[in-house]
Amino acid sequence: MESQFSPMPGYEEFKRKVRTLMNIDLDAYKQQIHRRVHMLMQRWKCSNYDEYIDILRKNPDKRKEFLDYLAINVSEFFRNPSIWWFLRDKILPSLVNERGRRLKMWSAGSATGEEAYSLAILAQELNLLCPPYIEAWDIDEEATNIALKGIYHKRQLTNVPQNWIERYFVKLQDDYYQIKEEIKKRVQFKLVNLLNTPFSQNTYDLILCRNVTIYFSPDTKKVLYQKFAQALRAGGILMVGATETIYDYRDLGLESLGQFLYRKKLP
């Protein structure tokens, strides 16, 4: 149980060094993260925090492994497909009716790119203009590099209609597919820490932040959702993950459109 977790002396200093080295505040995450950090410490056979931080400083692969413990970058195209089809059939057409086809959209916590490219495919299908691109932010450099390459195993395309696979992907060898350039050019990926980066105010028509805040503490979630609400234009939409709920959405100036979807109230 979590109550049994007890870090060794020096953990506060270790967390400070992690913030300096990797721009990550471990206290922003749920308490379970601290247990996972120490499980990794045991796996690497570190006897103290100085050995641990020394490994992180010197070994990029170990830094990636450490980061993967904080954010599990496993995804697929059109994850929870019914939500995506609702977005395609109802939400995006509604935004088009209100604002025209030039919509500003953002995948916050874009991981290896499946979500951002899924949104780009919908934009292509609906002939949307995304001036000049869909924004996609993530803290993980390795995950972002995968997204930039745009190469995925066929199991990650399970939810993609067959005609879209033929239209938007190039078949490679060994059951791998690469996203076509017309979709790639609709997305701009950036290495960004959502927790300590200011967001543009009253800017976005649609923000997707799915399966990201599940790793964060309640206080961190509250701050992040407030930042998202402020970043939306009036009438803009925030979509969260299938297991995520914003309980105080009214305090943030949002209204619920049903599970997973929130709209910023009009003045």
Phi and psi restraints in degrees (value plus and minus 20) as a CYANA .aco file:
   2 GLU   PHI     -84.5   -44.5
   2 GLU   PSI     -49.4    -9.4
   3 SER   PHI     -84.3   -44.3
   3 SER   PSI     -39.7     0.3
   4 GLN   PHI    -103.4   -63.4
   4 GLN   PSI     -29.3    10.7
   5 PHE   PHI     -93.0   -53.0
   5 PHE   PSI     109.9   149.9
   6 SER   PHI    -164.0  -124.0
   6 SER   PSI      86.3   126.3
   7 PRO   PHI     -88.6   -48.6
   7 PRO   PSI     139.2   179.2
   8 MET   PHI     -97.1   -57.1
   8 MET   PSI     140.8   180.8
   9 PRO   PHI     -76.2   -36.2
   9 PRO   PSI     119.2   159.2
  10 GLY   PHI      82.0   122.0
  10 GLY   PSI     -20.4    19.6
  11 TYR   PHI     -87.4   -47.4
  11 TYR   PSI     -57.0   -17.0
  12 GLU   PHI     -81.3   -41.3
  12 GLU   PSI     -61.4   -21.4
  13 GLU   PHI     -87.5   -47.5
  13 GLU   PSI     -57.9   -17.9
  14 PHE   PHI     -80.1   -40.1
  14 PHE   PSI     -64.9   -24.9
  15 LYS   PHI     -82.7   -42.7
  15 LYS   PSI     -57.8   -17.8
  16 ARG   PHI     -82.9   -42.9
  16 ARG   PSI     -61.8   -21.8
  17 LYS   PHI     -86.9   -46.9
  17 LYS   PSI     -55.7   -15.7
  18 VAL   PHI     -83.8   -43.8
  18 VAL   PSI     -61.1   -21.1
  19 ARG   PHI     -79.8   -39.8
  19 ARG   PSI     -62.8   -22.8
  20 THR   PHI     -87.9   -47.9
  20 THR   PSI     -64.1   -24.1
  21 LEU   PHI     -94.5   -54.5
  21 LEU   PSI     -62.8   -22.8
  22 MET   PHI    -140.6  -100.6
  22 MET   PSI     -19.3    20.7
  23 ASN   PHI      40.0    80.0
  23 ASN   PSI      18.3    58.3
  24 ILE   PHI    -145.7  -105.7
  24 ILE   PSI     107.8   147.8
  25 ASP   PHI    -118.1   -78.1
  25 ASP   PSI      84.4   124.4
  26 LEU   PHI     -83.4   -43.4
  26 LEU   PSI     -45.3    -5.3
  27 ASP   PHI     -92.4   -52.4
  27 ASP   PSI     -31.6     8.4
  28 ALA   PHI     -98.7   -58.7
  28 ALA   PSI     -33.8     6.2
  29 TYR   PHI    -116.5   -76.5
  29 TYR   PSI     146.2   186.2
  30 LYS   PHI     -81.8   -41.8
  30 LYS   PSI     137.1   177.1
  31 GLN   PHI     -79.2   -39.2
  31 GLN   PSI     -48.3    -8.3
  32 GLN   PHI     -80.3   -40.3
  32 GLN   PSI     -45.8    -5.8
  33 ILE   PHI     -81.6   -41.6
  33 ILE   PSI     -59.7   -19.7
  34 HIS   PHI     -82.6   -42.6
  34 HIS   PSI     -58.1   -18.1
  35 ARG   PHI     -84.4   -44.4
  35 ARG   PSI     -60.8   -20.8
  36 ARG   PHI     -88.1   -48.1
  36 ARG   PSI     -56.8   -16.8
  37 VAL   PHI     -78.8   -38.8
  37 VAL   PSI     -60.5   -20.5
  38 HIS   PHI     -98.0   -58.0
  38 HIS   PSI     -49.2    -9.2
  39 MET   PHI     -82.5   -42.5
  39 MET   PSI     -59.6   -19.6
  40 LEU   PHI     -87.6   -47.6
  40 LEU   PSI     -57.6   -17.6
  41 MET   PHI     -79.2   -39.2
  41 MET   PSI     -62.0   -22.0
  42 GLN   PHI     -87.2   -47.2
  42 GLN   PSI     -59.9   -19.9
  43 ARG   PHI     -81.8   -41.8
  43 ARG   PSI     -57.6   -17.6
  44 TRP   PHI    -103.2   -63.2
  44 TRP   PSI     -19.4    20.6
  45 LYS   PHI      39.1    79.1
  45 LYS   PSI      22.1    62.1
  46 CYS   PHI    -106.9   -66.9
  46 CYS   PSI     110.9   150.9
  47 SER   PHI    -110.4   -70.4
  47 SER   PSI     -34.1     5.9
  48 ASN   PHI    -175.8  -135.8
  48 ASN   PSI     152.4   192.4
  49 TYR   PHI     -90.4   -50.4
  49 TYR   PSI     -47.9    -7.9
  50 ASP   PHI     -83.9   -43.9
  50 ASP   PSI     -61.6   -21.6
  51 GLU   PHI     -83.8   -43.8
  51 GLU   PSI     -60.3   -20.3
  52 TYR   PHI     -81.4   -41.4
  52 TYR   PSI     -71.9   -31.9
  53 ILE   PHI     -88.4   -48.4
  53 ILE   PSI     -50.3   -10.3
  54 ASP   PHI     -84.6   -44.6
  54 ASP   PSI     -60.5   -20.5
  55 ILE   PHI     -82.6   -42.6
  55 ILE   PSI     -64.4   -24.4
  56 LEU   PHI     -83.6   -43.6
  56 LEU   PSI     -56.7   -16.7
  57 ARG   PHI     -87.1   -47.1
  57 ARG   PSI     -60.4   -20.4
  58 LYS   PHI    -113.7   -73.7
  58 LYS   PSI     -38.9     1.1
  59 ASN   PHI    -143.5  -103.5
  59 ASN   PSI      84.3   124.3
  60 PRO   PHI     -79.8   -39.8
  60 PRO   PSI     -55.5   -15.5
  61 ASP   PHI     -84.8   -44.8
  61 ASP   PSI     -57.5   -17.5
  62 LYS   PHI     -89.7   -49.7
  62 LYS   PSI     -55.7   -15.7
  63 ARG   PHI     -82.2   -42.2
  63 ARG   PSI     -60.5   -20.5
  64 LYS   PHI     -84.1   -44.1
  64 LYS   PSI     -63.3   -23.3
  65 GLU   PHI     -81.7   -41.7
  65 GLU   PSI     -61.1   -21.1
  66 PHE   PHI     -81.3   -41.3
  66 PHE   PSI     -66.4   -26.4
  67 LEU   PHI     -84.6   -44.6
  67 LEU   PSI     -57.9   -17.9
  68 ASP   PHI     -83.1   -43.1
  68 ASP   PSI     -44.3    -4.3
  69 TYR   PHI     -90.9   -50.9
  69 TYR   PSI     -43.3    -3.3
  70 LEU   PHI    -109.8   -69.8
  70 LEU   PSI     -53.0   -13.0
  71 ALA   PHI    -160.5  -120.5
  71 ALA   PSI      90.8   130.8
  72 ILE   PHI    -103.4   -63.4
  72 ILE   PSI      84.6   124.6
  73 ASN   PHI    -107.6   -67.6
  73 ASN   PSI      45.9    85.9
  74 VAL   PHI    -139.5   -99.5
  74 VAL   PSI      99.8   139.8
  75 SER   PHI    -168.5  -128.5
  75 SER   PSI    -194.9  -154.9
  76 GLU   PHI    -175.7  -135.7
  76 GLU   PSI     143.3   183.3
  77 PHE   PHI     -89.4   -49.4
  77 PHE   PSI     119.3   159.3
  78 PHE   PHI      31.2    71.2
  78 PHE   PSI      28.0    68.0
  79 ARG   PHI     -81.5   -41.5
  79 ARG   PSI     115.0   155.0
  80 ASN   PHI      37.0    77.0
  80 ASN   PSI      49.0    89.0
  81 PRO   PHI     -77.5   -37.5
  81 PRO   PSI     -53.6   -13.6
  82 SER   PHI     -80.5   -40.5
  82 SER   PSI     -53.4   -13.4
  83 ILE   PHI     -86.4   -46.4
  83 ILE   PSI     -60.6   -20.6
  84 TRP   PHI     -86.7   -46.7
  84 TRP   PSI     -59.3   -19.3
  85 TRP   PHI     -89.5   -49.5
  85 TRP   PSI     -51.6   -11.6
  86 PHE   PHI     -86.4   -46.4
  86 PHE   PSI     -59.4   -19.4
  87 LEU   PHI     -81.7   -41.7
  87 LEU   PSI     -64.0   -24.0
  88 ARG   PHI     -86.8   -46.8
  88 ARG   PSI     -64.3   -24.3
  89 ASP   PHI    -107.8   -67.8
  89 ASP   PSI     -45.5    -5.5
  90 LYS   PHI    -140.7  -100.7
  90 LYS   PSI     -75.2   -35.2
  91 ILE   PHI     -89.8   -49.8
  91 ILE   PSI     -72.2   -32.2
  92 LEU   PHI     -84.4   -44.4
  92 LEU   PSI     -63.9   -23.9
  93 PRO   PHI     -79.5   -39.5
  93 PRO   PSI     -55.4   -15.4
  94 SER   PHI     -85.3   -45.3
  94 SER   PSI     -61.6   -21.6
  95 LEU   PHI     -85.2   -45.2
  95 LEU   PSI     -57.9   -17.9
  96 VAL   PHI     -82.7   -42.7
  96 VAL   PSI     -62.3   -22.3
  97 ASN   PHI     -82.1   -42.1
  97 ASN   PSI     -54.9   -14.9
  98 GLU   PHI    -101.4   -61.4
  98 GLU   PSI     -56.4   -16.4
  99 ARG   PHI    -146.9  -106.9
  99 ARG   PSI     -25.7    14.3
 100 GLY   PHI      68.0   108.0
 100 GLY   PSI    -196.0  -156.0
 101 ARG   PHI    -104.3   -64.3
 101 ARG   PSI     -24.6    15.4
 102 ARG   PHI    -112.8   -72.8
 102 ARG   PSI      72.9   112.9
 103 LEU   PHI    -132.5   -92.5
 103 LEU   PSI     119.8   159.8
 104 LYS   PHI    -118.5   -78.5
 104 LYS   PSI      97.8   137.8
 105 MET   PHI    -148.7  -108.7
 105 MET   PSI     133.9   173.9
 106 TRP   PHI    -167.3  -127.3
 106 TRP   PSI     108.1   148.1
 107 SER   PHI    -120.7   -80.7
 107 SER   PSI      87.0   127.0
 108 ALA   PHI    -118.2   -78.2
 108 ALA   PSI      92.8   132.8
 109 GLY   PHI      68.7   108.7
 109 GLY   PSI      36.9    76.9
 110 SER   PHI    -101.0   -61.0
 110 SER   PSI     -30.2     9.8
 111 ALA   PHI      30.8    70.8
 111 ALA   PSI    -147.4  -107.4
 112 THR   PHI    -110.1   -70.1
 112 THR   PSI      -8.9    31.1
 113 GLY   PHI      80.6   120.6
 113 GLY   PSI     -27.9    12.1
 114 GLU   PHI     -81.3   -41.3
 114 GLU   PSI     -61.2   -21.2
 115 GLU   PHI     -86.2   -46.2
 115 GLU   PSI     -67.4   -27.4
 116 ALA   PHI     -81.9   -41.9
 116 ALA   PSI     -62.3   -22.3
 117 TYR   PHI     -90.2   -50.2
 117 TYR   PSI     -53.0   -13.0
 118 SER   PHI     -80.7   -40.7
 118 SER   PSI     -63.8   -23.8
 119 LEU   PHI     -84.8   -44.8
 119 LEU   PSI     -58.5   -18.5
 120 ALA   PHI     -85.4   -45.4
 120 ALA   PSI     -56.5   -16.5
 121 ILE   PHI     -84.7   -44.7
 121 ILE   PSI     -63.8   -23.8
 122 LEU   PHI     -81.6   -41.6
 122 LEU   PSI     -60.5   -20.5
 123 ALA   PHI     -81.2   -41.2
 123 ALA   PSI     -60.2   -20.2
 124 GLN   PHI     -85.9   -45.9
 124 GLN   PSI     -64.0   -24.0
 125 GLU   PHI     -82.8   -42.8
 125 GLU   PSI     -55.9   -15.9
 126 LEU   PHI    -115.5   -75.5
 126 LEU   PSI     -15.3    24.7
 127 ASN   PHI      37.5    77.5
 127 ASN   PSI      24.2    64.2
 128 LEU   PHI    -104.0   -64.0
 128 LEU   PSI     132.6   172.6
 129 LEU   PHI    -125.2   -85.2
 129 LEU   PSI     102.2   142.2
 130 CYS   PHI    -134.6   -94.6
 130 CYS   PSI      71.0   111.0
 131 PRO   PHI     -97.6   -57.6
 131 PRO   PSI      99.0   139.0
 132 PRO   PHI    -109.1   -69.1
 132 PRO   PSI     -17.1    22.9
 133 TYR   PHI    -185.3  -145.3
 133 TYR   PSI     146.0   186.0
 134 ILE   PHI     -99.7   -59.7
 134 ILE   PSI     109.8   149.8
 135 GLU   PHI    -101.6   -61.6
 135 GLU   PSI     121.0   161.0
 136 ALA   PHI    -159.7  -119.7
 136 ALA   PSI      95.2   135.2
 137 TRP   PHI    -136.4   -96.4
 137 TRP   PSI     120.1   160.1
 138 ASP   PHI    -174.9  -134.9
 138 ASP   PSI     135.9   175.9
 139 ILE   PHI    -106.1   -66.1
 139 ILE   PSI     -38.1     1.9
 140 ASP   PHI    -113.3   -73.3
 140 ASP   PSI      92.7   132.7
 141 GLU   PHI     -84.6   -44.6
 141 GLU   PSI     -62.4   -22.4
 142 GLU   PHI     -85.0   -45.0
 142 GLU   PSI     -63.3   -23.3
 143 ALA   PHI     -81.7   -41.7
 143 ALA   PSI     -61.0   -21.0
 144 THR   PHI     -85.7   -45.7
 144 THR   PSI     -57.3   -17.3
 145 ASN   PHI     -83.0   -43.0
 145 ASN   PSI     -58.6   -18.6
 146 ILE   PHI     -82.1   -42.1
 146 ILE   PSI     -63.7   -23.7
 147 ALA   PHI     -81.1   -41.1
 147 ALA   PSI     -61.1   -21.1
 148 LEU   PHI     -84.6   -44.6
 148 LEU   PSI     -54.9   -14.9
 149 LYS   PHI     -91.2   -51.2
 149 LYS   PSI     -56.5   -16.5
 150 GLY   PHI      49.1    89.1
 150 GLY   PSI      12.2    52.2
 151 ILE   PHI    -130.7   -90.7
 151 ILE   PSI     108.8   148.8
 152 TYR   PHI    -158.1  -118.1
 152 TYR   PSI     129.6   169.6
 153 HIS   PHI     -94.7   -54.7
 153 HIS   PSI     133.1   173.1
 154 LYS   PHI     -80.0   -40.0
 154 LYS   PSI     -47.3    -7.3
 155 ARG   PHI     -85.4   -45.4
 155 ARG   PSI     -43.6    -3.6
 156 GLN   PHI     -99.1   -59.1
 156 GLN   PSI     -28.0    12.0
 157 LEU   PHI    -125.6   -85.6
 157 LEU   PSI      -5.4    34.6
 158 THR   PHI     -74.6   -34.6
 158 THR   PSI     -57.9   -17.9
 159 ASN   PHI    -110.1   -70.1
 159 ASN   PSI     -19.4    20.6
 160 VAL   PHI    -105.9   -65.9
 160 VAL   PSI     105.1   145.1
 161 PRO   PHI     -74.8   -34.8
 161 PRO   PSI     123.6   163.6
 162 GLN   PHI     -77.8   -37.8
 162 GLN   PSI     -59.3   -19.3
 163 ASN   PHI     -88.0   -48.0
 163 ASN   PSI     -46.8    -6.8
 164 TRP   PHI     -95.2   -55.2
 164 TRP   PSI     -55.2   -15.2
 165 ILE   PHI     -79.2   -39.2
 165 ILE   PSI     -64.4   -24.4
 166 GLU   PHI     -88.0   -48.0
 166 GLU   PSI     -51.0   -11.0
 167 ARG   PHI    -103.6   -63.6
 167 ARG   PSI     -55.8   -15.8
 168 TYR   PHI    -137.9   -97.9
 168 TYR   PSI     -18.9    21.1
 169 PHE   PHI    -149.9  -109.9
 169 PHE   PSI     132.4   172.4
 170 VAL   PHI    -128.9   -88.9
 170 VAL   PSI     107.6   147.6
 171 LYS   PHI     -94.7   -54.7
 171 LYS   PSI     106.1   146.1
 172 LEU   PHI    -126.2   -86.2
 172 LEU   PSI    -193.1  -153.1
 173 GLN   PHI    -102.0   -62.0
 173 GLN   PSI     143.4   183.4
 174 ASP   PHI      38.7    78.7
 174 ASP   PSI      21.9    61.9
 175 ASP   PHI      45.7    85.7
 175 ASP   PSI       6.3    46.3
 176 TYR   PHI    -129.0   -89.0
 176 TYR   PSI     130.3   170.3
 177 TYR   PHI    -151.2  -111.2
 177 TYR   PSI     127.8   167.8
 178 GLN   PHI    -137.9   -97.9
 178 GLN   PSI     115.0   155.0
 179 ILE   PHI     -85.8   -45.8
 179 ILE   PSI     118.9   158.9
 180 LYS   PHI     -92.6   -52.6
 180 LYS   PSI     136.7   176.7
 181 GLU   PHI     -81.4   -41.4
 181 GLU   PSI     -53.2   -13.2
 182 GLU   PHI     -83.4   -43.4
 182 GLU   PSI     -46.8    -6.8
 183 ILE   PHI    -107.1   -67.1
 183 ILE   PSI     -61.3   -21.3
 184 LYS   PHI     -78.0   -38.0
 184 LYS   PSI     -59.4   -19.4
 185 LYS   PHI     -92.8   -52.8
 185 LYS   PSI     -29.5    10.5
 186 ARG   PHI    -102.2   -62.2
 186 ARG   PSI     -28.6    11.4
 187 VAL   PHI    -143.4  -103.4
 187 VAL   PSI     118.2   158.2
 188 GLN   PHI    -139.4   -99.4
 188 GLN   PSI      98.0   138.0
 189 PHE   PHI    -111.9   -71.9
 189 PHE   PSI     120.9   160.9
 190 LYS   PHI    -155.7  -115.7
 190 LYS   PSI     124.6   164.6
 191 LEU   PHI    -105.1   -65.1
 191 LEU   PSI      89.8   129.8
 192 VAL   PHI    -164.7  -124.7
 192 VAL   PSI     119.0   159.0
 193 ASN   PHI    -111.7   -71.7
 193 ASN   PSI      92.3   132.3
 194 LEU   PHI     -80.5   -40.5
 194 LEU   PSI     -49.0    -9.0
 195 LEU   PHI     -96.1   -56.1
 195 LEU   PSI     -47.2    -7.2
 196 ASN   PHI    -143.0  -103.0
 196 ASN   PSI      -0.3    39.7
 197 THR   PHI    -132.3   -92.3
 197 THR   PSI     109.4   149.4
 198 PRO   PHI     -86.5   -46.5
 198 PRO   PSI     123.3   163.3
 199 PHE   PHI    -122.2   -82.2
 199 PHE   PSI     129.7   169.7
 200 SER   PHI     -82.6   -42.6
 200 SER   PSI     122.7   162.7
 201 GLN   PHI    -112.3   -72.3
 201 GLN   PSI     120.6   160.6
 202 ASN   PHI      31.1    71.1
 202 ASN   PSI      27.8    67.8
 203 THR   PHI    -137.3   -97.3
 203 THR   PSI     -62.0   -22.0
 204 TYR   PHI    -117.0   -77.0
 204 TYR   PSI     120.7   160.7
 205 ASP   PHI    -104.1   -64.1
 205 ASP   PSI     -52.1   -12.1
 206 LEU   PHI    -166.4  -126.4
 206 LEU   PSI     107.5   147.5
 207 ILE   PHI    -141.2  -101.2
 207 ILE   PSI     107.0   147.0
 208 LEU   PHI    -126.6   -86.6
 208 LEU   PSI     100.6   140.6
 209 CYS   PHI    -155.9  -115.9
 209 CYS   PSI      68.1   108.1
 210 ARG   PHI    -134.7   -94.7
 210 ARG   PSI     109.1   149.1
 211 ASN   PHI      39.4    79.4
 211 ASN   PSI      16.4    56.4
 212 VAL   PHI    -130.6   -90.6
 212 VAL   PSI     -69.9   -29.9
 213 THR   PHI     -93.5   -53.5
 213 THR   PSI     -29.1    10.9
 214 ILE   PHI     -81.2   -41.2
 214 ILE   PSI     -39.3     0.7
 215 TYR   PHI    -109.6   -69.6
 215 TYR   PSI     -29.1    10.9
 216 PHE   PHI    -120.0   -80.0
 216 PHE   PSI     137.9   177.9
 217 SER   PHI     -90.8   -50.8
 217 SER   PSI     140.5   180.5
 218 PRO   PHI     -76.1   -36.1
 218 PRO   PSI     -61.1   -21.1
 219 ASP   PHI     -85.6   -45.6
 219 ASP   PSI     -59.7   -19.7
 220 THR   PHI     -86.6   -46.6
 220 THR   PSI     -61.8   -21.8
 221 LYS   PHI     -77.2   -37.2
 221 LYS   PSI     -65.9   -25.9
 222 LYS   PHI     -79.1   -39.1
 222 LYS   PSI     -65.5   -25.5
 223 VAL   PHI     -83.7   -43.7
 223 VAL   PSI     -63.1   -23.1
 224 LEU   PHI     -87.2   -47.2
 224 LEU   PSI     -63.8   -23.8
 225 TYR   PHI     -84.2   -44.2
 225 TYR   PSI     -54.5   -14.5
 226 GLN   PHI     -84.3   -44.3
 226 GLN   PSI     -61.2   -21.2
 227 LYS   PHI     -84.0   -44.0
 227 LYS   PSI     -60.5   -20.5
 228 PHE   PHI     -83.8   -43.8
 228 PHE   PSI     -64.3   -24.3
 229 ALA   PHI     -80.2   -40.2
 229 ALA   PSI     -60.4   -20.4
 230 GLN   PHI     -90.1   -50.1
 230 GLN   PSI     -47.6    -7.6
 231 ALA   PHI     -97.4   -57.4
 231 ALA   PSI     -42.1    -2.1
 232 LEU   PHI     -94.2   -54.2
 232 LEU   PSI     125.2   165.2
 233 ARG   PHI     -93.3   -53.3
 233 ARG   PSI     139.0   179.0
 234 ALA   PHI     -77.6   -37.6
 234 ALA   PSI     108.4   148.4
 235 GLY   PHI      69.0   109.0
 235 GLY   PSI     -25.6    14.4
 236 GLY   PHI     -92.9   -52.9
 236 GLY   PSI     140.9   180.9
 237 ILE   PHI    -134.9   -94.9
 237 ILE   PSI     116.8   156.8
 238 LEU   PHI    -134.4   -94.4
 238 LEU   PSI     104.8   144.8
 239 MET   PHI    -131.0   -91.0
 239 MET   PSI     107.9   147.9
 240 VAL   PHI    -131.1   -91.1
 240 VAL   PSI    -199.3  -159.3
 241 GLY   PHI     -96.5   -56.5
 241 GLY   PSI     147.3   187.3
 242 ALA   PHI     -85.8   -45.8
 242 ALA   PSI     -39.4     0.6
 243 THR   PHI    -129.3   -89.3
 243 THR   PSI      -8.0    32.0
 244 GLU   PHI    -132.1   -92.1
 244 GLU   PSI     122.4   162.4
 245 THR   PHI    -158.3  -118.3
 245 THR   PSI     117.3   157.3
 246 ILE   PHI    -119.6   -79.6
 246 ILE   PSI      81.1   121.1
 247 TYR   PHI     -93.8   -53.8
 247 TYR   PSI     -51.8   -11.8
 248 ASP   PHI    -123.4   -83.4
 248 ASP   PSI      16.6    56.6
 249 TYR   PHI     -80.6   -40.6
 249 TYR   PSI     -52.7   -12.7
 250 ARG   PHI     -83.8   -43.8
 250 ARG   PSI     -57.5   -17.5
 251 ASP   PHI     -85.9   -45.9
 251 ASP   PSI     -40.5    -0.5
 252 LEU   PHI    -113.0   -73.0
 252 LEU   PSI     -16.9    23.1
 253 GLY   PHI      58.7    98.7
 253 GLY   PSI       4.9    44.9
 254 LEU   PHI    -130.6   -90.6
 254 LEU   PSI     140.5   180.5
 255 GLU   PHI    -147.9  -107.9
 255 GLU   PSI     126.5   166.5
 256 SER   PHI    -103.1   -63.1
 256 SER   PSI     115.7   155.7
 257 LEU   PHI    -126.2   -86.2
 257 LEU   PSI       4.5    44.5
 258 GLY   PHI      85.9   125.9
 258 GLY   PSI     158.3   198.3
 259 GLN   PHI     -79.1   -39.1
 259 GLN   PSI     116.4   156.4
 260 PHE   PHI      62.2   102.2
 260 PHE   PSI     -34.3     5.7
 261 LEU   PHI    -143.9  -103.9
 261 LEU   PSI     115.6   155.6
 262 TYR   PHI    -156.7  -116.7
 262 TYR   PSI     123.6   163.6
 263 ARG   PHI    -141.2  -101.2
 263 ARG   PSI     118.0   158.0
 264 LYS   PHI     -93.0   -53.0
 264 LYS   PSI     109.2   149.2
 265 LYS   PHI     -82.7   -42.7
 265 LYS   PSI     126.3   166.3
 266 LEU   PHI     -98.4   -58.4
 266 LEU   PSI     130.3   170.3
